[in-house]
């Protein structure tokens, strides 16, 4: 799908305001955030996806080389930011930076740090006292990270990788299977996934847990 608007500065080296058609449930970028796009040749959403997916793949390689990460290290603001930066730093200039603008989802920008800190402290308690079964634990971590929405974009992917990193590195568990197809593309699986997150917003986690069970978890 073509960008509907695109401007370049006089040097021709920076995209100022492309507008992408986002899939359902994705967070639209503000013009200032779009300025952070590193590549000026991007013309379609598919091209952007390809660049982001390559960056994320390299991040997963990096994660696999970090065998000694503990739960304490993972459940920190520094690691949350570092992970996002590793995922998107070759595509977006703001990778790893907490958002500074209001979105259609998420807490106020000035509450991101304190809400993340409180969430990570809660997760430590959930783990220590076994408040939830392992799949519900993962569902709650993923949803709460998405609900806070710390970054301008990429929060869904970040929260899924973050959750699996905690499972694998911190808890010695198998990763969650989030989808059988491409969950970032508009399709029936994505609609079920987004609907289950919206139910979790109402503190009903059963649809999200059922969704994950349906993926073979």
Secondary structure by P-SEA (a helix, b strand, c coil): ccccbbbbccccccccbbbbbccccbbbbcccccccccccccccaaaaaaaaaaaaaaaaaaaaacccccccccccaaaaaaaaaaacccccccccccccccccccccccaaaaaaaaaaaaaaaaaaaccccaaaaaaaaaaaaaaacccccaaaaaaaaaaaaaaacccccccccccccccccccaaaaaaaaaaaaaaaccaaaaaaaaaaacc
